[in-house]
Amino acid sequence: MRRLIPLLVCMAAAACAVIKPPPGGPEDKTPPHMVGIFPTPDSAGVARDIKLQILFSEKLDSESFKNRVEIYPPVEFDDIKVRDNRLEVSFGEELPETTLCVVISSGYQDYHRVQSKEDIAFCFSTADSIDKGLISGRILFKRKPDTTGVVKLFRIVADTVIDVTKERESRIAKTAWDGSFRFYALPTDSARFILWAFTDASKDGTYSPEKEFSMLYPDTLLLSETSYRAEGLTMNIIDPNEPGRVMGDINNETGIDSMLMVRLDPVLPGEKAIVAMADTLGHYILMPVPPGAYTLSAFIDIEPDSTCGQYTDPSDSTATRAEPCYMVPDTLYIAPGEEKGIEPVTLNGEGG
């Protein structure tokens, strides 16, 4: 405990040094930010009967901390108080002898109702050492970094089923500006975890299935003494209705100088076909393409009707000929947000 006394002294001194603008001064637009924590983050051997104390840069609004303070693993709070610029958290029982992590969600306010957008997260241990497990990665939404993402980590026990939308997480993290997330100070006793992430468009920390999207990481993560880091994980959250793109090339060897066209016809009846014209080099892009199954055809649209069909012979108005056409033999399946490249198609005569 001796090494913690200087920090408390500094915190007390900082509390006395808070400067408030005089009445009628400039409007306060600066949100409160953390300037000190007790116990020291990442410290070990912390007394089990301690009271958390977090010092901020200015006087706080006590009501704004309601439902914003969490501790993992869960410990019952006895009281959460605000004393000027100090947040104090006490517990109804002794803390367990383990590593504990505290999360304070953004949205807390200073005395002038200026809201902070900064989450606070730190860990400490009441045991002789702090756990060293690490899980980190990046969350993407539609293949771009998700700056509003929420990631929940669940520790699992063999032969159990977890409903990630209902059960309390073992840890929670929010993504940074680049979509990155990080869980540290995790147990390494062959602990098994699953990751679940969702886009938090409403920024309330809860999942709304009617307007937000989620993804479960496909693999279970195991942390042990010899393998205690799982880094570089990527979770690409997809809107199940997000359209994709289909692209490719058409080689025209027919000698006919007319429009090169490509057409996607949905396998499901009643759905609308998607048609595009290739450029002068034969490149084409079909977009947007809703998720589903399609057949693809490439053709020279001599009779400009956007279909692979017939045209009137210019030398004999009573005769019709088949437009050069190629039908890809396999059904194309387009997943949400997929960008599918098609092998080059060659048109080399009437009817392909």
C-alpha positions as CSV (number, residue, x, y, z in Angstrom):
1,M,0.0,0.0,0.0
2,R,3.0,2.4,0.6
3,R,3.5,2.8,-3.2
4,L,-0.1,4.0,-3.5
5,I,0.2,6.8,-0.9
6,P,2.0,9.3,-3.2
7,L,-0.7,8.9,-5.8
8,L,-3.4,9.7,-3.3
9,V,-1.5,12.8,-2.2
10,C,-1.2,14.0,-5.8
11,M,-4.9,13.3,-6.3
12,A,-5.8,15.3,-3.2
13,A,-3.5,18.2,-4.3
14,A,-5.0,18.2,-7.7
15,A,-8.5,18.3,-6.2
16,C,-7.6,21.5,-4.3
17,A,-6.1,23.0,-7.4
18,V,-9.2,22.9,-9.6
19,I,-9.8,26.4,-11.0
20,K,-13.3,27.5,-11.8
21,P,-14.2,30.4,-14.1
22,P,-15.8,33.3,-12.3
23,P,-19.6,33.8,-12.7
24,G,-20.4,35.4,-16.0
25,G,-17.2,34.1,-17.5
26,P,-16.8,32.2,-20.8
27,E,-19.2,29.3,-21.4
28,D,-17.7,25.9,-20.4
29,K,-17.5,23.8,-23.5
30,T,-14.7,21.4,-22.4
31,P,-15.8,18.0,-21.2
32,P,-14.4,16.5,-18.1
33,H,-11.4,14.2,-18.5
34,M,-9.7,11.7,-16.1
35,V,-6.5,12.9,-14.4
36,G,-6.0,10.2,-11.7
37,I,-7.0,6.7,-10.6
38,F,-6.7,4.8,-7.4
39,P,-5.7,2.0,-7.4
40,T,-3.0,2.5,-10.0
41,P,-3.9,0.8,-13.3
42,D,-2.2,-2.5,-13.9
43,S,-1.1,-2.8,-10.3
44,A,-1.2,-6.0,-8.3
45,G,-1.5,-6.9,-4.7
46,V,-4.3,-4.4,-4.2
47,A,-6.2,-4.6,-0.9
48,R,-9.5,-6.4,-1.3
49,D,-11.4,-3.8,0.8
50,I,-10.4,-0.8,-1.3
51,K,-12.6,2.0,-2.6
52,L,-12.2,3.0,-6.2
53,Q,-11.4,6.7,-6.6
54,I,-11.2,8.5,-10.0
55,L,-10.2,12.1,-10.2
56,F,-11.4,14.3,-13.0
57,S,-10.4,17.7,-14.4
58,E,-13.4,19.5,-13.0
59,K,-16.6,19.3,-10.9
60,L,-18.9,16.5,-11.9
61,D,-22.6,15.9,-12.4
62,S,-23.3,12.9,-10.1
63,E,-26.5,11.8,-11.9
64,S,-24.7,11.3,-15.2
65,F,-22.7,8.3,-13.8
66,K,-25.8,6.2,-13.2
67,N,-25.6,2.9,-15.1
68,R,-22.3,3.9,-16.6
69,V,-19.9,2.1,-14.2
70,E,-19.2,-1.6,-14.6
71,I,-16.7,-4.0,-13.1
72,Y,-15.6,-7.4,-14.4
73,P,-16.0,-10.0,-13.0
74,P,-19.2,-8.6,-11.5
75,V,-19.1,-7.4,-7.9
76,E,-22.0,-5.7,-6.1
77,F,-21.6,-2.0,-5.7
78,D,-22.3,-0.6,-2.2
79,D,-22.3,3.1,-3.4
80,I,-21.3,5.3,-6.3
81,K,-20.7,8.9,-5.1
82,V,-19.4,12.1,-6.6
83,R,-17.5,14.6,-4.4
84,D,-16.8,17.7,-6.5
85,N,-14.4,16.3,-9.1
86,R,-13.9,12.9,-7.6
87,L,-15.8,9.7,-8.3
88,E,-15.8,7.2,-5.5
89,V,-17.0,3.6,-5.9
90,S,-17.4,1.3,-2.9
91,F,-18.4,-2.3,-2.8
92,G,-20.8,-4.3,-0.7
93,E,-18.2,-7.1,0.0
94,E,-14.6,-7.8,-0.3
95,L,-13.3,-8.0,-3.8
96,P,-12.4,-11.5,-5.0
97,E,-8.7,-12.4,-5.2
98,T,-8.3,-12.0,-9.0
99,T,-7.8,-9.5,-11.8
100,L,-10.6,-7.0,-12.0
101,C,-11.4,-4.5,-14.8
102,V,-13.4,-1.3,-14.5
103,V,-15.3,0.3,-17.5
104,I,-17.0,3.7,-17.3
105,S,-19.0,4.4,-20.4
106,S,-18.9,7.8,-22.1
107,G,-21.8,10.2,-21.5
108,Y,-20.9,11.3,-18.0
109,Q,-21.0,15.1,-17.6
110,D,-19.4,18.0,-15.7
111,Y,-21.3,20.3,-13.4
112,H,-22.2,22.5,-16.5
113,R,-23.7,19.5,-18.3
114,V,-20.8,19.2,-20.8
115,Q,-20.8,15.6,-21.8
116,S,-17.6,13.5,-22.2
117,K,-17.2,11.2,-25.2
118,E,-14.3,9.3,-23.6
119,D,-14.7,5.8,-22.2
120,I,-12.5,4.9,-19.2
121,A,-11.2,1.4,-18.8
122,F,-8.5,0.0,-16.5
123,C,-7.6,-3.2,-14.7
124,F,-5.9,-4.1,-11.4
125,S,-5.4,-7.2,-9.4
126,T,-6.0,-8.2,-5.8
127,A,-3.8,-11.2,-6.4
128,D,0.0,-11.2,-6.5
129,S,0.1,-10.6,-10.3
130,I,-2.2,-9.3,-13.0
131,D,-3.5,-11.7,-15.7
132,K,-1.6,-11.4,-19.0
133,G,-4.1,-12.6,-21.6
134,L,-4.7,-10.4,-24.7
135,I,-7.3,-10.5,-27.4
136,S,-7.2,-7.7,-30.0
137,G,-8.4,-7.0,-33.6
138,R,-10.5,-4.8,-35.8
139,I,-14.2,-4.5,-36.6
140,L,-15.3,-3.6,-40.1
141,F,-18.7,-2.8,-41.3
142,K,-19.3,-3.1,-45.1
143,R,-15.5,-3.6,-45.3
144,K,-14.7,-0.2,-43.7
145,P,-13.5,0.4,-40.1
146,D,-16.5,0.6,-37.8
147,T,-15.9,3.5,-35.4
148,T,-19.2,2.9,-33.6
149,G,-18.6,-0.9,-32.9
150,V,-19.2,-2.6,-29.6
151,V,-17.3,-5.9,-28.9
152,K,-18.4,-8.3,-26.2
153,L,-16.3,-11.1,-24.9
154,F,-17.9,-14.2,-23.3
155,R,-16.0,-16.8,-21.3
156,I,-17.6,-20.2,-22.1
157,V,-17.8,-23.5,-20.2
158,A,-17.9,-26.8,-22.0
159,D,-21.3,-28.1,-23.0
160,T,-23.0,-24.8,-22.4
161,V,-24.9,-22.6,-24.9
162,I,-24.6,-18.8,-24.6
163,D,-27.2,-16.3,-25.9
164,V,-25.0,-13.3,-26.6
165,T,-28.0,-11.0,-26.9
166,K,-29.2,-11.8,-23.3
167,E,-26.3,-12.9,-21.1
168,R,-23.9,-10.6,-19.4
169,E,-20.5,-10.4,-21.1
170,S,-17.2,-11.2,-19.4
171,R,-15.7,-8.0,-20.9
172,I,-16.9,-5.2,-23.2
173,A,-14.9,-2.8,-25.4
174,K,-15.7,-0.1,-28.0
175,T,-13.8,0.4,-31.2
176,A,-11.4,3.2,-31.8
177,W,-11.3,5.6,-34.8
178,D,-9.7,2.8,-36.9
179,G,-12.2,0.1,-35.8
180,S,-9.6,-1.5,-33.5
181,F,-10.5,-3.1,-30.1
182,R,-8.4,-4.6,-27.3
183,F,-9.0,-6.8,-24.3
184,Y,-6.1,-7.2,-21.9
185,A,-5.5,-8.7,-18.4
186,L,-7.5,-11.8,-19.4
187,P,-7.1,-15.1,-17.6
188,T,-4.7,-17.7,-19.1
189,D,-5.9,-20.8,-17.3
190,S,-7.0,-22.5,-20.6
191,A,-9.9,-20.1,-20.7
192,R,-12.1,-20.3,-23.7
193,F,-13.8,-17.2,-25.1
194,I,-16.2,-16.2,-27.9
195,L,-16.4,-12.7,-29.5
196,W,-19.5,-11.0,-30.6
197,A,-19.6,-7.5,-32.2
198,F,-22.3,-5.2,-33.3
199,T,-22.7,-1.8,-34.9
200,D,-23.9,0.7,-32.4
201,A,-25.6,3.3,-34.6
202,S,-27.6,4.6,-31.6
203,K,-24.4,4.8,-29.5
204,D,-26.3,3.5,-26.4
205,G,-24.1,0.4,-25.9
206,T,-27.0,-2.0,-26.5
207,Y,-27.9,-4.0,-29.6
208,S,-31.0,-3.1,-31.6
209,P,-31.6,-6.0,-34.1
210,E,-34.2,-4.0,-36.1
211,K,-31.6,-1.3,-37.1
212,E,-28.1,-2.6,-36.2
213,F,-26.0,-5.5,-37.4
214,S,-23.9,-8.1,-35.6
215,M,-21.4,-10.9,-36.1
216,L,-20.1,-13.8,-34.0
217,Y,-16.4,-14.5,-34.5
218,P,-16.3,-18.0,-36.1
219,D,-13.7,-19.5,-33.8
220,T,-13.5,-20.1,-30.1
221,L,-10.4,-18.4,-28.6
222,L,-8.3,-20.3,-26.1
223,L,-5.8,-18.5,-23.8
224,S,-3.3,-20.5,-21.8
225,E,0.1,-19.9,-20.2
226,T,1.9,-20.8,-23.3
227,S,-0.5,-19.2,-25.8
228,Y,-1.9,-16.1,-24.1
229,R,-2.2,-13.7,-27.1
230,A,-4.8,-13.7,-29.9
231,E,-4.1,-10.6,-32.0
232,G,-5.0,-9.3,-35.5
233,L,-8.5,-10.7,-35.5
234,T,-10.8,-9.2,-38.1
235,M,-14.6,-9.2,-37.9
236,N,-16.4,-7.9,-41.0
237,I,-20.0,-7.2,-40.1
238,I,-22.3,-7.4,-43.1
239,D,-25.8,-6.0,-43.7
240,P,-27.7,-9.1,-44.9
241,N,-29.4,-7.0,-47.5
242,E,-26.3,-5.2,-48.6
243,P,-26.0,-5.4,-52.4
244,G,-22.8,-6.6,-54.1
245,R,-21.1,-6.2,-57.5
246,V,-20.3,-8.5,-60.4
247,M,-17.5,-7.6,-62.8
248,G,-15.6,-9.2,-65.6
249,D,-14.5,-8.9,-69.3
250,I,-16.1,-9.8,-72.7
251,N,-13.8,-10.6,-75.6
252,N,-15.5,-9.8,-78.9
253,E,-14.1,-12.0,-81.7
254,T,-17.1,-11.9,-84.0
255,G,-16.1,-8.9,-86.1
256,I,-19.5,-7.2,-85.3
257,D,-19.2,-3.7,-84.1
258,S,-22.1,-3.2,-81.8
259,M,-22.9,-2.9,-78.1
260,L,-21.4,-5.5,-75.8
261,M,-23.9,-6.3,-73.0
262,V,-24.1,-8.4,-69.9
263,R,-27.2,-9.5,-68.1
264,L,-28.0,-11.0,-64.7
265,D,-31.3,-12.8,-64.4
266,P,-32.5,-13.8,-60.9
267,V,-33.3,-17.4,-60.5
268,L,-36.3,-16.5,-58.4
269,P,-39.3,-15.6,-60.7
270,G,-40.6,-12.1,-60.6
271,E,-37.3,-10.4,-59.7
272,K,-35.9,-7.7,-61.9
273,A,-32.9,-8.4,-64.3
274,I,-29.8,-6.3,-64.0
275,V,-28.2,-5.2,-67.3
276,A,-25.0,-3.3,-68.0
277,M,-23.0,-2.3,-71.1
278,A,-19.3,-3.1,-71.4
279,D,-16.8,-0.4,-72.2
280,T,-14.7,-0.2,-75.4
281,L,-12.2,-2.7,-73.8
282,G,-14.9,-5.1,-72.9
283,H,-14.9,-4.4,-69.1
284,Y,-18.2,-4.4,-67.3
285,I,-19.5,-3.9,-63.8
286,L,-23.0,-4.9,-62.6
287,M,-24.2,-3.1,-59.6
288,P,-26.0,-3.0,-57.2
289,V,-26.7,-6.7,-57.1
290,P,-29.0,-7.8,-54.3
291,P,-28.0,-11.1,-52.5
292,G,-29.3,-14.1,-54.3
293,A,-28.9,-16.6,-57.1
294,Y,-28.5,-15.5,-60.8
295,T,-27.8,-16.7,-64.3
296,L,-25.4,-14.5,-66.4
297,S,-25.3,-14.0,-70.1
298,A,-23.0,-11.9,-72.3
299,F,-24.1,-10.9,-75.8
300,I,-23.9,-8.4,-78.7
301,D,-27.1,-6.4,-78.5
302,I,-27.6,-5.8,-82.3
303,E,-31.4,-5.5,-81.7
304,P,-31.2,-3.0,-78.8
305,D,-33.6,-4.7,-76.4
306,S,-31.1,-5.7,-73.6
307,T,-31.8,-9.4,-74.1
308,C,-29.8,-12.2,-75.7
309,G,-32.2,-12.8,-78.6
310,Q,-32.7,-12.3,-82.3
311,Y,-32.1,-9.5,-84.8
312,T,-33.4,-8.7,-88.3
313,D,-30.9,-9.5,-91.1
314,P,-30.2,-6.2,-92.7
315,S,-29.8,-7.9,-96.1
316,D,-33.2,-9.7,-95.8
317,S,-35.9,-8.1,-93.8
318,T,-37.8,-11.3,-93.7
319,A,-35.0,-13.2,-92.0
320,T,-33.8,-13.2,-88.4
321,R,-30.6,-14.3,-86.9
322,A,-29.4,-15.1,-83.4
323,E,-27.3,-12.5,-81.7
324,P,-23.8,-13.7,-80.6
325,C,-24.4,-14.8,-77.0
326,Y,-22.8,-16.7,-74.2
327,M,-24.6,-18.1,-71.2
328,V,-22.4,-18.9,-68.1
329,P,-23.3,-22.5,-67.4
330,D,-23.2,-22.3,-63.6
331,T,-25.6,-20.4,-61.3
332,L,-24.0,-17.4,-59.6
333,Y,-24.6,-17.0,-55.9
334,I,-24.0,-13.4,-54.6
335,A,-23.5,-13.0,-50.9
336,P,-24.3,-9.8,-49.1
337,G,-21.8,-7.1,-50.0
338,E,-19.8,-9.6,-52.2
339,E,-17.6,-8.4,-55.1
340,K,-17.5,-11.3,-57.5
341,G,-15.2,-11.5,-60.4
342,I,-16.2,-13.6,-63.4
343,E,-13.8,-15.4,-65.8
344,P,-13.5,-13.6,-69.2
345,V,-16.2,-14.5,-71.7
346,T,-15.5,-14.8,-75.4
347,L,-18.0,-14.2,-78.2
348,N,-16.8,-15.8,-81.4
349,G,-19.9,-16.2,-83.6
350,E,-23.6,-16.2,-83.8
351,G,-25.1,-17.8,-80.7
352,G,-21.6,-18.0,-79.1
